[in-house]
Every structure is written in structure tokens, then in C-alpha cells.
Amino acid sequence: MKKILILLTLFSVFLFANVAKVVAFKGDAFIIRDNKEIKLELGSIILKNDAIKTQDNTKVQIIFTDNTIITVGKNSQLNVNNYIYDEQNKEYNANFGLLKGTFRTITGKIGKIAPNKFKLSSKTSSIGIRGTQILSNIQISGDTIFCTEGQIDIVSKTTGETVTLTAGEFIQIKEGSPLGEVQKFDQKSIAAPDSETKFVPEEEKEAVLDNFKVNIIESTPEPNSNPMPEANSDPKVPAPVDAEPDPDPDPTPDPDPDPTPDPDPVTPTPDPAPVTPDPVTLIGSTAMYDATEDLLNFPMLGTLDDEKIALDDHAGTIINVKMDDLTTKYSTDGSYSGNLSSSGNQSFPYRPDLLFVSGTYTSVADSPTGFDKTDDIQWGTWNATFSYTNPSNQTDTFDLNGISYWLAGEQTSEAEVTALMMSSTTEVTYNGYALGRYDNYTATFDATNSNVTLKINFGASTVGGSFAFILGGNTVTLKITSEGIANAVTSSGFSFKGEEGGSGNGKFYGPNASSAGGNFNLNGPESTSFVGVFKAKK
């Protein structure tokens, strides 16, 4: 039966004037109400016409009654100009003023039911949405608007121009000037506002409420109660009532009457609809190097998302392959293999005709004694064959010779990691192993001759530790640090660099970030390099 979620608060959030609740908070902030400042706290109720004003090093997450989430960054002010969410009377309106600062907006039910009634307004523009996530940086020098999901329409308050942004695009708007050029954003351009307003994905709202100690009760209608008709039900169909005698009974008697009288009739309760479990989405990393071909003679680090491997060095090398049936095979958590297929464009410098031919992947034991079924990550190798036209105008092929690695798992929700960042000040130690190549990428290491130690402080946003490799009876230890890396730990993962050079990235996996894993390319002694994937657990 469908869950009914009831949010318990000191006051009902669903009263007409109470429009939202603070579910996450770090730093110093105030609610401006009737020209008075009220200190904002975790659990504070937000009313229509309130303004939320934050100080330095502050972050506030607010959930509105339609499930819209707005995260307010440091030194910012959000005005709730108007807010109505009345499903019974079908009245909807959400108008928020972005006065200054940085904001992350994830639209809720109003954005789906009545998108034309959802508006974000700044000094320079008005933003309309179509089921979206929006990142906004509002400053005196002008506004920068990022569309991270869906589509938004921006109207200039100066010229009346309208421009549409789709996911992955941004625009800069200066007061008194025409709209700027629509551009594609990259990690660098979005990094600062993104880190200041780490958001809660749509599918994690329930987890957020739970993580921030807001009680959630699952309730079902009483068996004999008459449920209220749904808002979109036919008004001509009356609500169910207790059964009454048929005024015109069937004159034909029952040939085989039941001697037992029927009990008082009641409105039948329909069987519950079967619950389909949420599909598993595997997130991970990859590392690749082909030391035997002139076409590709440098290491590349990439991503794995929902079975798809993607590598792009932003210099002409692009590889997109899919690990067919990985999700199914992943459930066995042991020895398995599968095929690769093409999942997008393939490109090497000077080889625009590059085509994917075939490929395979294989799982690899992830502990010295075999497959570890107690952690949240699996890994292995992959190899692909490509074709191209050689200088003699003939079709030629090459493969990666198995010098490529993958890692995958079920990523920890951003809500859980955000909770750790806001509550934990203790350094957490993760221990594990690495899988990859070194010494001009011709020799290998795995769980039998490597050790990885990660020391992560969620609250301080720091990463330290070491990668150790036992090579020919000698141990090579590469220390890592996050010194000089702003926001080394975020709700979506972490970054580090080697003390002798190189870098790495990772994500958190399992409940409460119980495991960590990612990829790395670290410099070692005597100009050696170590490239691969790593996994560790608390």
C-alpha cells in the first residue's frame, strides 16, 4: 500500500502560513520577519513573506511543503515573496527573491503541476522553470545562472529578452546590460557555487529528513475508514458509503444458497499494489593506459555511471563503452565476466574514423584471500578493440591489452554525506587495496601486494593517508594530502594529491559512507608512476 509520509514538528508544517522547514543548518543565519531578526536554528519554521539571511561560512537547507528544496549559501539572502500550495483548491504559487549570494534550487510539486507559477527573481532577471535544478550566484557585479537539470527560461528585466538554458549550460547577466552568451559549464566554472550549496537530490528527500532527526511515520488508512477521493477523481462518482439493501433484488433465487448469513457488508479494501524495488545504479571510476600503441601512450582517468564507462582527456581522446549486464552480475559479488558495447562517440587525435569493435570486462579478487563480500565496492579489468583507417588507407585494429581498470558500487546518498560533514569532526580511517599498473605501466599490483590507508575528516574537509606497494621485496609508500585543495570532501566525493605529484578522486559507498573508492595517477620515486583504482572500508 502506498506510504503516507507525515512530518512531525512542534507546529504543523501544513498550516496555511507555515510554508517550509529548515532541515539542515551550519553556521549563523537569521529569519527576517515583520522587520525583526529571529535566530535561525535546525527545525525553524519558515512563513510566507519571510527572508532568510546567512552569514559567512553558513549553509542552510529548506524543504517547502510541496517538496521544493532550496539551499542558501554563505552571505546570502532569500526572500519568500509568495508561496501557496493548496492541493484541495488547486491553488499554487511560488515566488522567491534571490537578493544576493548563492542558491541551489530543486523544484518540487509546484514545478511539476504548475511550472508557470514557479518563479525565481533577482535584480537582473526572472527565471521560469520546467522541472529543474538551478544553481544561482547573485552578486553586485551581476548574476550567473547554471541549469544543472531540466530546462529554464530567463527573462532580462532590462531588455525583456528571453533565453532558454538546458542542462549543462549557464549564462552571466550584468545589471543594465543585454543577456550574455549561453555557455557550457565545466567543473571549474561551477566549482565555487556548487561547493557552497551542495544539494539534496530529488530521490533522497526522505533520507534527508531522517538524517536530520525529523521523524517520518509510515501510516496506512484504517481498514474500515472511507478514504478521501483523490484530487483528480471524477466529481460525478460519489465517495464510497456503507452498503444498503438492493431496492430491486434479483427475483431468481440462488440455486445453492449459503446457509451461513453474510456479515454486515463493508467497503472492500483493495489488495496492495506490488512494490517494485528501486533499480540499482552503479557509480564508479576507471583508469586506462595502452603502453604498446602509438595511438594512446598516456594514462587516463574516467568515470563509470550506470554501467557506462566514459573517458575524455579534453584533447581529442574520447572513449564511451558500456559494461553490459554489470548490474545483474554485480549482485553475485564474485568471479564474473561480460561484454562491452559502444555507448557513444569514440575519438583519438588524428583518428576521427575510430570505431568500437568489441570488448570484455572481468571482475578481480578484491582482498588477499579472494572476493570480499563484506564491503560495498567491486572492481576488475576491461579491454576493448577499436578499428581505424591506417596511412595505407586500410582498416586496422588495436586493443588496450587489458591495461584498463574499473570500480563500481552503490554510492552513499549525498544526504548522508552532508549529515556527516555537518556533524562529524573526527578523522575516519579507511583501509583497503589498489588495482593497477606501475613502472612505465608494464608491471601490475592488486590486493595481494598493495595497501591503501585513507584518513578523511568530513567536518574539516581534509583527506590524508598513503598508498603502499610491495614490489620485489621492497615497499614503496606514496603519501597523499588534500593541502591546497578547496573543499576536498564534498557530499558527492573527495579529492587528493600525491606529495610527490599526481592526484586522485573518490566517492563514498554503502550506508553511512562505510566504504570509499576511486581512481588515481600518482608519481613515485625515480620517475615511476602508479595508475589504477582503489577501494577501502572503515
TIDO-31845 format. One record per residue (C-alpha): x, y, z; residue number from 1. Coordinates in nm, 2 decimals, always signed. Layout:
<rs>
     px     py     pz  nr
      X      Y      Z NUM
...
</rs>
This chain:
<rs>
     px     py     pz  nr
  +0.00  +0.00  +0.00   1
  +0.12  +0.35  -0.08   2
  +0.31  +0.51  +0.20   3
  +0.17  +0.83  +0.36   4
  +0.46  +1.04  +0.50   5
  +0.37  +1.26  +0.79   6
  +0.63  +1.51  +0.90   7
  +0.61  +1.56  +1.28   8
  +0.71  +1.91  +1.40   9
  +0.64  +2.12  +1.71  10
  +0.39  +2.31  +1.48  11
  +0.22  +2.16  +1.18  12
  +0.41  +2.25  +0.86  13
  +0.09  +2.22  +0.67  14
  -0.08  +2.51  +0.83  15
  -0.16  +2.79  +0.58  16
  +0.11  +3.03  +0.69  17
  +0.38  +2.77  +0.76  18
  +0.54  +2.70  +0.42  19
  +0.87  +2.54  +0.49  20
  +1.11  +2.39  +0.75  21
  +1.49  +2.41  +0.80  22
  +1.62  +2.05  +0.77  23
  +2.00  +2.12  +0.76  24
  +2.20  +2.41  +0.90  25
  +2.56  +2.50  +0.96  26
  +2.69  +2.85  +1.07  27
  +2.49  +3.16  +1.16  28
  +2.17  +3.28  +0.99  29
  +1.86  +3.48  +1.07  30
  +1.50  +3.49  +0.97  31
  +1.37  +3.84  +0.90  32
  +1.00  +3.85  +0.99  33
  +0.80  +4.17  +1.04  34
  +1.12  +4.37  +1.03  35
  +1.26  +4.17  +1.32  36
  +1.56  +3.93  +1.32  37
  +1.50  +3.58  +1.46  38
  +1.80  +3.35  +1.50  39
  +1.76  +3.06  +1.26  40
  +1.80  +2.71  +1.40  41
  +1.77  +2.35  +1.28  42
  +1.39  +2.28  +1.26  43
  +1.30  +2.65  +1.23  44
  +0.96  +2.71  +1.06  45
  +0.96  +2.94  +0.76  46
  +0.65  +3.16  +0.68  47
  +0.53  +3.33  +0.37  48
  +0.70  +3.68  +0.34  49
  +1.00  +3.56  +0.55  50
  +1.35  +3.64  +0.44  51
  +1.65  +3.41  +0.52  52
  +1.98  +3.59  +0.57  53
  +2.30  +3.39  +0.61  54
  +2.65  +3.49  +0.74  55
  +3.00  +3.39  +0.64  56
  +3.07  +3.01  +0.63  57
  +2.70  +2.93  +0.65  58
  +2.48  +2.68  +0.47  59
  +2.10  +2.64  +0.51  60
  +1.87  +2.38  +0.35  61
  +1.50  +2.43  +0.34  62
  +1.22  +2.20  +0.23  63
  +0.89  +2.35  +0.14  64
  +0.55  +2.18  +0.17  65
  +0.55  +2.09  -0.20  66
  +0.89  +1.92  -0.16  67
  +1.08  +2.21  -0.32  68
  +1.43  +2.22  -0.17  69
  +1.64  +2.55  -0.16  70
  +1.99  +2.56  -0.03  71
  +2.11  +2.90  +0.07  72
  +2.49  +2.96  +0.07  73
  +2.71  +3.19  +0.27  74
  +2.64  +3.57  +0.28  75
  +2.31  +3.53  +0.10  76
  +1.95  +3.64  +0.13  77
  +1.64  +3.46  +0.01  78
  +1.30  +3.62  +0.02  79
  +0.98  +3.41  +0.02  80
  +0.78  +3.67  -0.18  81
  +0.48  +3.44  -0.22  82
  +0.41  +3.08  -0.15  83
  +0.08  +2.89  -0.19  84
  +0.05  +2.51  -0.21  85
  -0.32  +2.42  -0.17  86
  -0.39  +2.09  -0.34  87
  -0.76  +2.08  -0.23  88
  -0.84  +2.41  -0.41  89
  -0.58  +2.37  -0.67  90
  -0.40  +2.69  -0.59  91
  -0.03  +2.70  -0.65  92
  +0.22  +2.99  -0.64  93
  +0.59  +3.00  -0.56  94
  +0.79  +3.32  -0.60  95
  +1.13  +3.35  -0.44  96
  +1.35  +3.66  -0.44  97
  +1.73  +3.59  -0.48  98
  +1.85  +3.91  -0.33  99
  +2.22  +3.83  -0.31 100
  +2.45  +3.53  -0.27 101
  +2.45  +3.17  -0.38 102
  +2.14  +2.94  -0.41 103
  +2.06  +2.58  -0.51 104
  +1.70  +2.52  -0.61 105
  +1.54  +2.18  -0.67 106
  +1.18  +2.22  -0.78 107
  +0.90  +2.02  -0.62 108
  +0.54  +1.95  -0.69 109
  +0.45  +2.31  -0.79 110
  +0.72  +2.29  -1.06 111
  +0.55  +1.97  -1.20 112
  +0.18  +2.07  -1.15 113
  +0.20  +2.44  -1.24 114
  +0.55  +2.53  -1.37 115
  +0.43  +2.87  -1.49 116
  +0.35  +2.95  -1.12 117
  +0.71  +2.89  -1.00 118
  +0.94  +3.19  -1.03 119
  +1.29  +3.29  -0.91 120
  +1.36  +3.66  -0.93 121
  +1.69  +3.85  -0.90 122
  +1.78  +4.21  -0.96 123
  +1.86  +4.15  -1.32 124
  +1.63  +3.87  -1.43 125
  +1.33  +3.64  -1.38 126
  +1.37  +3.27  -1.40 127
  +1.09  +3.03  -1.50 128
  +1.13  +2.65  -1.47 129
  +1.03  +2.32  -1.63 130
  +1.11  +2.06  -1.37 131
  +1.46  +2.16  -1.28 132
  +1.77  +2.20  -1.06 133
  +1.91  +2.55  -1.07 134
  +2.23  +2.70  -0.93 135
  +2.24  +3.08  -0.90 136
  +2.52  +3.31  -0.79 137
  +2.38  +3.66  -0.74 138
  +2.64  +3.93  -0.69 139
  +2.67  +4.31  -0.72 140
  +2.87  +4.27  -1.04 141
  +2.59  +4.06  -1.19 142
  +2.42  +3.72  -1.19 143
  +2.55  +3.37  -1.30 144
  +2.27  +3.12  -1.36 145
  +2.35  +2.75  -1.41 146
  +2.10  +2.49  -1.53 147
  +2.21  +2.16  -1.38 148
  +1.90  +1.96  -1.48 149
  +1.59  +2.02  -1.69 150
  +1.53  +2.35  -1.86 151
  +1.48  +2.71  -1.75 152
  +1.36  +3.03  -1.92 153
  +1.54  +3.36  -1.82 154
  +1.38  +3.70  -1.89 155
  +1.60  +4.01  -1.87 156
  +1.45  +4.28  -1.65 157
  +1.65  +4.54  -1.85 158
  +1.57  +4.45  -2.22 159
  +1.29  +4.20  -2.19 160
  +1.49  +3.94  -2.38 161
  +1.42  +3.57  -2.31 162
  +1.68  +3.29  -2.33 163
  +1.64  +2.92  -2.26 164
  +1.90  +2.72  -2.08 165
  +1.92  +2.34  -2.09 166
  +2.11  +2.11  -1.85 167
  +2.48  +2.18  -1.86 168
  +2.45  +2.54  -1.97 169
  +2.50  +2.87  -1.79 170
  +2.47  +3.24  -1.86 171
  +2.62  +3.56  -1.70 172
  +2.39  +3.86  -1.67 173
  +2.51  +4.21  -1.58 174
  +2.27  +4.47  -1.45 175
  +2.16  +4.72  -1.71 176
  +2.31  +4.51  -2.00 177
  +2.17  +4.27  -2.25 178
  +2.17  +3.90  -2.17 179
  +2.51  +3.74  -2.21 180
  +2.61  +3.44  -2.42 181
  +2.48  +3.09  -2.33 182
  +2.78  +2.87  -2.25 183
  +2.85  +2.51  -2.15 184
  +2.98  +2.49  -1.79 185
  +3.26  +2.27  -1.67 186
  +3.37  +2.16  -1.32 187
  +3.60  +2.47  -1.28 188
  +3.33  +2.73  -1.37 189
  +3.07  +2.57  -1.14 190
  +3.30  +2.46  -0.86 191
  +3.27  +2.76  -0.62 192
  +2.89  +2.80  -0.61 193
  +2.85  +2.42  -0.63 194
  +3.06  +2.36  -0.32 195
  +2.88  +2.63  -0.13 196
  +2.53  +2.48  -0.19 197
  +2.57  +2.11  -0.21 198
  +2.21  +2.00  -0.27 199
  +1.99  +1.70  -0.19 200
  +1.88  +1.50  -0.49 201
  +1.51  +1.46  -0.55 202
  +1.51  +1.09  -0.47 203
  +1.68  +1.15  -0.13 204
  +1.44  +1.38  +0.03 205
  +1.31  +1.11  +0.27 206
  +1.67  +1.03  +0.37 207
  +1.74  +1.39  +0.44 208
  +1.45  +1.43  +0.68 209
  +1.57  +1.11  +0.86 210
  +1.93  +1.22  +0.87 211
  +1.85  +1.55  +1.03 212
  +1.64  +1.39  +1.30 213
  +1.30  +1.48  +1.16 214
  +1.07  +1.19  +1.23 215
  +0.89  +1.01  +0.95 216
  +0.59  +0.79  +1.02 217
  +0.46  +0.54  +0.77 218
  +0.08  +0.51  +0.81 219
  -0.20  +0.34  +0.62 220
  -0.57  +0.41  +0.61 221
  -0.78  +0.23  +0.87 222
  -0.93  -0.08  +0.72 223
  -1.29  +0.03  +0.78 224
  -1.24  +0.40  +0.71 225
  -1.36  +0.57  +0.40 226
  -1.07  +0.72  +0.22 227
  -1.09  +1.07  +0.08 228
  -1.13  +1.08  -0.30 229
  -0.82  +1.17  -0.49 230
  -0.79  +1.53  -0.63 231
  -0.82  +1.41  -0.99 232
  -1.11  +1.17  -0.93 233
  -1.44  +1.21  -1.12 234
  -1.66  +1.45  -0.93 235
  -1.97  +1.27  -1.05 236
  -1.86  +0.95  -0.87 237
  -1.97  +0.97  -0.51 238
  -1.74  +0.87  -0.22 239
  -1.79  +0.50  -0.11 240
  -2.06  +0.45  +0.16 241
  -2.18  +0.16  +0.36 242
  -2.37  -0.09  +0.15 243
  -2.76  -0.07  +0.17 244
  -3.02  -0.33  +0.07 245
  -3.08  -0.35  -0.30 246
  -3.42  -0.18  -0.37 247
  -3.47  -0.41  -0.67 248
  -3.34  -0.75  -0.58 249
  -3.29  -1.03  -0.83 250
  -3.61  -1.24  -0.84 251
  -3.42  -1.56  -0.93 252
  -3.33  -1.74  -0.61 253
  -2.98  -1.87  -0.55 254
  -2.99  -2.24  -0.65 255
  -2.74  -2.33  -0.38 256
  -2.79  -2.08  -0.10 257
  -2.52  -2.04  +0.16 258
  -2.68  -2.13  +0.50 259
  -2.44  -1.90  +0.68 260
  -2.57  -1.54  +0.67 261
  -2.33  -1.28  +0.54 262
  -2.17  -1.04  +0.79 263
  -2.25  -0.67  +0.77 264
  -2.11  -0.56  +0.43 265
  -1.81  -0.33  +0.44 266
  -1.63  -0.14  +0.17 267
  -1.37  -0.38  +0.04 268
  -1.01  -0.28  +0.08 269
  -0.82  -0.34  -0.24 270
  -0.51  -0.56  -0.24 271
  -0.19  -0.36  -0.21 272
  -0.01  -0.29  -0.53 273
  +0.31  -0.49  -0.56 274
  +0.61  -0.29  -0.46 275
  +0.89  -0.28  -0.72 276
  +1.23  -0.22  -0.56 277
  +1.43  +0.08  -0.68 278
  +1.68  -0.02  -0.95 279
  +2.04  -0.03  -0.85 280
  +2.25  +0.24  -1.02 281
  +2.62  +0.16  -1.00 282
  +2.86  +0.46  -0.98 283
  +3.24  +0.43  -1.00 284
  +3.57  +0.50  -1.17 285
  +3.80  +0.38  -1.44 286
  +4.17  +0.41  -1.52 287
  +4.32  +0.33  -1.86 288
  +4.66  +0.31  -2.03 289
  +4.79  +0.14  -2.35 290
  +5.17  +0.12  -2.34 291
  +5.21  -0.08  -2.66 292
  +5.04  +0.15  -2.91 293
  +5.14  +0.49  -3.05 294
  +4.77  +0.59  -3.06 295
  +4.74  +0.62  -2.69 296
  +5.05  +0.64  -2.48 297
  +4.94  +0.82  -2.16 298
  +4.71  +0.72  -1.87 299
  +4.35  +0.85  -1.85 300
  +4.11  +0.86  -1.56 301
  +3.74  +0.85  -1.61 302
  +3.40  +0.77  -1.47 303
  +3.16  +0.48  -1.46 304
  +2.79  +0.57  -1.43 305
  +2.51  +0.32  -1.47 306
  +2.73  +0.06  -1.65 307
  +2.88  +0.32  -1.88 308
  +3.25  +0.40  -1.89 309
  +3.34  +0.75  -2.01 310
  +3.69  +0.88  -2.07 311
  +3.77  +1.23  -2.21 312
  +4.11  +1.40  -2.19 313
  +3.97  +1.72  -2.35 314
  +4.24  +1.70  -2.61 315
  +4.07  +1.47  -2.86 316
  +4.07  +1.13  -2.69 317
  +3.72  +1.01  -2.61 318
  +3.61  +0.66  -2.52 319
  +3.25  +0.56  -2.43 320
  +3.17  +0.19  -2.37 321
  +2.90  +0.01  -2.17 322
  +2.96  -0.29  -1.94 323
  +2.66  -0.50  -2.05 324
  +2.47  -0.66  -1.76 325
  +2.71  -0.54  -1.50 326
  +2.42  -0.46  -1.26 327
  +2.30  -0.82  -1.28 328
  +2.65  -0.97  -1.24 329
  +2.73  -0.73  -0.96 330
  +2.47  -0.89  -0.74 331
  +2.68  -1.22  -0.74 332
  +2.97  -1.04  -0.58 333
  +3.23  -1.29  -0.70 334
  +3.40  -1.40  -1.02 335
  +3.22  -1.30  -1.34 336
  +3.29  -1.15  -1.68 337
  +3.09  -0.98  -1.95 338
  +3.09  -0.80  -2.28 339
  +3.14  -0.43  -2.37 340
  +2.93  -0.24  -2.62 341
  +2.96  +0.11  -2.76 342
  +2.77  +0.38  -2.57 343
  +2.87  +0.70  -2.76 344
  +3.14  +0.86  -2.97 345
  +3.49  +0.73  -2.99 346
  +3.78  +0.96  -3.09 347
  +4.16  +0.97  -3.08 348
  +4.37  +1.25  -3.21 349
  +4.42  +1.22  -3.59 350
  +4.18  +0.93  -3.59 351
  +3.83  +1.08  -3.65 352
  +3.72  +0.75  -3.80 353
  +3.78  +0.55  -3.49 354
  +3.51  +0.28  -3.43 355
  +3.45  +0.04  -3.14 356
  +3.47  -0.32  -3.24 357
  +3.43  -0.54  -2.93 358
  +3.54  -0.56  -2.57 359
  +3.51  -0.76  -2.24 360
  +3.53  -0.70  -1.87 361
  +3.62  -0.93  -1.58 362
  +3.59  -0.90  -1.20 363
  +3.91  -0.93  -0.99 364
  +3.95  -1.06  -0.63 365
  +3.94  -0.76  -0.41 366
  +4.12  -0.89  -0.10 367
  +4.43  -1.11  -0.05 368
  +4.21  -1.41  +0.03 369
  +3.96  -1.37  -0.26 370
  +3.64  -1.18  -0.30 371
  +3.54  -0.96  -0.01 372
  +3.16  -0.98  +0.03 373
  +3.15  -0.75  +0.33 374
  +3.24  -0.43  +0.16 375
  +3.03  -0.21  -0.08 376
  +3.26  -0.20  -0.39 377
  +3.37  -0.44  -0.67 378
  +3.64  -0.40  -0.92 379
  +3.81  -0.56  -1.22 380
  +3.98  -0.51  -1.56 381
  +3.84  -0.43  -1.91 382
  +3.97  -0.44  -2.26 383
  +3.84  -0.30  -2.59 384
  +3.93  -0.34  -2.95 385
  +3.89  -0.04  -3.20 386
  +3.92  -0.01  -3.57 387
  +4.06  +0.28  -3.78 388
  +4.19  +0.36  -4.13 389
  +4.57  +0.34  -4.14 390
  +4.80  +0.55  -4.36 391
  +4.78  +0.29  -4.63 392
  +4.40  +0.35  -4.64 393
  +4.33  +0.01  -4.50 394
  +4.12  -0.08  -4.19 395
  +4.34  -0.17  -3.89 396
  +4.26  -0.26  -3.53 397
  +4.42  -0.23  -3.19 398
  +4.32  -0.31  -2.84 399
  +4.41  -0.19  -2.49 400
  +4.58  -0.51  -2.39 401
  +4.39  -0.54  -2.06 402
  +4.56  -0.24  -1.91 403
  +4.24  -0.08  -1.80 404
  +4.06  -0.10  -1.47 405
  +3.71  -0.04  -1.33 406
  +3.55  +0.01  -0.99 407
  +3.17  +0.02  -0.91 408
  +2.93  +0.03  -0.62 409
  +2.61  +0.18  -0.48 410
  +2.71  +0.54  -0.39 411
  +2.62  +0.68  -0.05 412
  +2.34  +0.93  -0.07 413
  +2.45  +1.29  -0.07 414
  +2.21  +1.35  +0.22 415
  +2.41  +1.10  +0.44 416
  +2.74  +1.25  +0.35 417
  +2.61  +1.60  +0.41 418
  +2.50  +1.49  +0.75 419
  +2.85  +1.36  +0.83 420
  +3.00  +1.69  +0.71 421
  +2.78  +1.88  +0.94 422
  +2.81  +1.67  +1.25 423
  +3.14  +1.49  +1.24 424
  +3.47  +1.65  +1.34 425
  +3.66  +1.32  +1.39 426
  +3.90  +1.17  +1.14 427
  +3.77  +0.85  +0.99 428
  +4.02  +0.58  +0.88 429
  +3.96  +0.36  +0.57 430
  +4.18  +0.06  +0.49 431
  +4.20  -0.13  +0.16 432
  +4.38  -0.21  -0.16 433
  +4.46  -0.08  -0.51 434
  +4.45  -0.24  -0.85 435
  +4.66  -0.11  -1.14 436
  +5.00  -0.07  -1.31 437
  +5.34  +0.09  -1.25 438
  +5.69  +0.11  -1.38 439
  +5.61  +0.25  -1.72 440
  +5.28  +0.07  -1.68 441
  +5.42  -0.27  -1.76 442
  +5.40  -0.43  -1.41 443
  +5.09  -0.48  -1.20 444
  +4.97  -0.45  -0.85 445
  +4.65  -0.58  -0.68 446
  +4.51  -0.67  -0.34 447
  +4.80  -0.91  -0.27 448
  +5.08  -0.65  -0.29 449
  +4.92  -0.32  -0.21 450
  +4.77  -0.14  +0.09 451
  +4.57  +0.18  +0.09 452
  +4.50  +0.40  +0.40 453
  +4.27  +0.70  +0.38 454
  +4.22  +0.94  +0.67 455
  +3.91  +1.15  +0.60 456
  +3.78  +1.43  +0.82 457
  +3.43  +1.51  +0.69 458
  +3.38  +1.82  +0.91 459
  +3.72  +1.97  +0.83 460
  +3.70  +1.86  +0.46 461
  +4.05  +1.71  +0.46 462
  +4.20  +1.39  +0.31 463
  +4.53  +1.22  +0.40 464
  +4.69  +0.88  +0.41 465
  +4.91  +0.67  +0.19 466
  +4.93  +0.41  -0.09 467
  +5.19  +0.13  -0.02 468
  +5.31  -0.12  -0.28 469
  +5.53  -0.43  -0.21 470
  +5.75  -0.46  -0.52 471
  +6.03  -0.71  -0.54 472
  +6.05  -0.74  -0.16 473
  +6.07  -0.36  -0.11 474
  +5.78  -0.14  +0.00 475
  +5.71  +0.19  -0.19 476
  +5.49  +0.43  +0.01 477
  +5.33  +0.72  -0.16 478
  +5.17  +0.97  +0.08 479
  +4.87  +1.17  -0.01 480
  +4.72  +1.50  +0.11 481
  +4.45  +1.75  +0.04 482
  +4.65  +2.05  +0.13 483
  +4.58  +2.33  -0.11 484
  +4.26  +2.17  -0.24 485
  +3.95  +2.37  -0.16 486
  +3.65  +2.16  -0.04 487
  +3.85  +1.83  -0.07 488
  +3.55  +1.65  +0.08 489
  +3.20  +1.72  -0.06 490
  +2.87  +1.54  -0.05 491
  +2.95  +1.38  -0.39 492
  +3.30  +1.26  -0.32 493
  +3.66  +1.36  -0.23 494
  +3.99  +1.46  -0.40 495
  +4.36  +1.44  -0.31 496
  +4.71  +1.48  -0.45 497
  +5.03  +1.29  -0.40 498
  +5.31  +1.45  -0.21 499
  +5.55  +1.36  -0.50 500
  +5.29  +1.46  -0.76 501
  +4.98  +1.33  -0.92 502
  +4.62  +1.32  -0.80 503
  +4.32  +1.11  -0.73 504
  +3.94  +1.12  -0.68 505
  +3.70  +0.91  -0.50 506
  +3.34  +0.86  -0.38 507
  +3.17  +0.72  -0.08 508
  +2.98  +0.39  -0.09 509
  +2.73  +0.20  +0.12 510
  +2.53  +0.31  +0.42 511
  +2.68  +0.60  +0.62 512
  +2.98  +0.62  +0.39 513
  +3.11  +0.28  +0.51 514
  +3.34  +0.24  +0.21 515
  +3.54  +0.47  -0.02 516
  +3.68  +0.41  -0.37 517
  +3.81  +0.59  -0.68 518
  +4.09  +0.62  -0.92 519
  +4.45  +0.77  -0.91 520
  +4.76  +0.86  -1.11 521
  +5.04  +0.92  -0.85 522
  +5.41  +0.99  -0.91 523
  +5.65  +0.75  -0.74 524
  +6.03  +0.75  -0.69 525
  +6.27  +0.76  -0.99 526
  +6.01  +0.89  -1.23 527
  +5.78  +0.59  -1.19 528
  +5.40  +0.63  -1.20 529
  +5.12  +0.43  -1.04 530
  +4.78  +0.43  -1.21 531
  +4.47  +0.24  -1.12 532
  +4.17  +0.22  -0.89 533
  +4.14  +0.18  -0.51 534
  +3.89  +0.07  -0.26 535
  +3.88  +0.08  +0.12 536
  +3.64  +0.04  +0.41 537
  +3.61  +0.17  +0.77 538
</rs>
